[in-house]
Amino acid sequence: FVSYITRSPASTSIQNESATSNMHVVAHHTRARSQLITPILPRKNFTTTIITSARSISTTQSPTLASSTTSTKQICNILVARGGDNGAGFATLIYAYPINFMLYALHHNYTYLWLDFTPKFNDLYYDPVYGPNVFEYYFESIQPDWTVCDRKHSNFTKLTKGQINPGIHKKERSSIHLWYYHFKQWKIAFEPRQYLRDWYYEQRSTGNRIVRTYFHLKPEIVAQRDAIWS
């Protein structure tokens, strides 16, 4: 499973593509990195290795949010995702679900997305040595900018397990998919053995755009890349 990942300095943002919305979702990051990632799949309590190479793309912070130096913090609308379903494999948990959480946040005009993963939702790749958030084993955190948002008074929407699957995973029209498992839910006739080239291209293109903007490997993972490929 390969995804192209790019990175620009500072925080990044992406504009909601809905023609009826001016809202933005911003994923706040603390460091800049860019790379192509090919993960070697880990299992529970097993150390993971990621092999990568790099390139970059420029993005800008949303103009709808106040500067981090503003003295008065904002009441932000924050979407909180605690993980994927308990049977999600590596690519689904680390890529597909975060991509779809971001698409959902954009589509529903949330100010920020917070990927606050916990083994209570999925523990297949959880290792207590590295902490509860499996996504952050590999990538910099995706969370609100607390210098902008009022953490005490902001509005938090925490996705339930049912909202995650089958909700976002199978029913949500803005989600991308790794296979045709949602077709039955949408009452779309299909032949499982058929390869739908145009459909796959659309899924991968959308996922690629989100990954390039928001997924940024941690420095220690980049160091592994450099050690392997130097």
N, C-alpha and C positions, 0 to 999 in steps of 0.2 A: 504494500500500500504506500503510494508515494504522493506527497503534496508539495507544491511549490510555495515557499514561504518567503516573504520579503518584509523589509523593515525600514522605517525612516527614523531619524532622531526625534526625541520627545514623544508626547502623547499623540494618539492617532484617532481618527474618526471616520465615519462613513455615513452618508446621507441616506435617509429613508427614501426608497425608490417610489413609494406611493405618490401618485400625482396629487393627492388631496392633503399631503402632510408636509410641514416645514420642519418637523422635529428631527433631531439627531440623536443617535446613541453614541456615546464615547466610551471606549475601553481605555482605562488609564494604565500606563506602564511606567516603570522607573528607569529602564535601561534600553539601549538600542541594539538590536541584532537582526541579521537577515540570513536565510539559509534554505536549502532543500533537504528534506528529512526523509530517511528511510528507516523506520524503527525496527529493531529486533524485538519481537514480542516477549514481554515479561509475564510471569505468573505471580500468584500471591507469595510474598516474602522472598522474592527473587530479584537480584540486582539487574538493572536494565542498561542496555547500551544503545545509543542512537548514532548513526553514521550520517553525516551531513556535508553539504557544500552550499555555496552562497551566491546571492545576488540581491539587488535592493530596488525599492520603489518609494516615491515621496508621497506623504499624506499630510494633512493639516488638521489642527484642532477645530472643533465646531465653534462657529461664531455665536451660537445661541447661548453658550455657557459663559458665566463670568470668569474673569481671570483668576488664577490661583492667588493673586495678591489682593483680591477684593476682601475688604474687612467683614462684610456681611455675607454669611453663607446662605446657600439656596435650599429650598425645599425641593428635593429631587424625587422623581419617580423611578424606583430601582426594581429591576427584575432580578430575583435571586434563584439560581439553579443549583441544587445540591448534588446533582449527578444524573447519570442515565439510569435505565432500568437494570435490575439485578442480574440479567443475563447478557448484557451488552459486552461484546468482545472489544479488543483494544482499539481497532479503527473506529468502531461505532462510539465507544466511550470517549476517546480522546479527540476525535475529529468530528464525526457526524453530529453527535449531540451538541457540542459547543457551537458548531456552525449553525445548527438549527435554533439554539437558544438565542444566538445573535440575530438571526433572521426574524425570529419571533419578536424580539425586543424592538427591532427596527419597524416591523410591520404594525406593532401596537403602540408605537410612539413613546417607549420608555426613554428616560434620559440616560440611564446607565444600565449595563448588565453586570451582575456579580456572579462569577463562577465560584461558588463556595462548596466544592465537592466534599462529600463525606462517605466513608465506607458503609454507612447505614443504607445508602441507596445502591451501591455496587462496591463489593470488596474483592473482586477478582484480581486486581492489580495493586491492591493496597499493601503497603509495607510500613509498619509502625516506625521503622528507623527514619523514614522520610516524611512522616506526618500524614494527616488525614486527606489532604487534597491531592489526588492522583494527577490531575491536570498540571499542577505546579511541580511535579517531579521533573517535567520536561520544559514547560513554558513559563514565562513570566505571568504573574497574576493578571486576571481580567476582573477589575473591580472599580467601584466609583472612586473619584478623586475626592478624598475626604477634606481637602483644603477648599473645595468648592461646595460640596454638599453638607448640609447639617445632618449629622448622623443620628441625632436624637429625634428630630422632627420630620425627616424625610419619609416618604411613603414606600414601604417595602411590600412587594408581591412575591411570595414564596411559592414556587411551583410545587404542587403535590405530585405524588407518584402517578396518579391517574392522569393528571394534566400532561405529564411527561410521556407516558406510554399507557394507552394508545394515543393520547392527545397530540402532542407535538411530533411524536415519532411516526404516527400513521395517519392522523386525521388532518393536521394542519396543512393548508394548501401552500403556504410559503416555504415549507421545509424541503430540503433535499433528501434523497434516498440513495442507499448503496445497492439496492435491488428492488424488485417489483412487489415487495411484501405488502405495500399499502394499496395495491390495485384492487384487491378484493374488498377492502374497506370502502374504497371509492366507487365500487361496482363497475370496474373497468375490466372488460374481457381481455384476456391475454394468454399467450402460450409461454409457459415458464422457460422452455428451452430456447425460445427466440431471443436473439440479441438485438435490442432496440438501440441502434447506434445514435440516432438523433436525441433520444431521451437521455441516454447516458452522457452525451456531450453537454446537455443542458445542466444536468446535476453536477457534473465535474466543474463546469465553468463557473457556476454560482458558488460552489464550495471553494474553488480556487480563489475567487475574489475576496471572500471573507477571510480565508486563511492568510492570504498575502497582506491583508490590512491589519489583522488583529492577533495572529499567533506569532509569538516571538520567543525563540529558544533562550533558555537560561545560559549564562556565561559558562558554567561548568559543562554543559552539553556541547557548547561551541568549542570548548577546550578539548573535549574528546574528539570532535571532528578534526581539529587542527593536528592533534597528536596522531590520528590515524592517517590523514591525507597529506601531511607535510613530508 
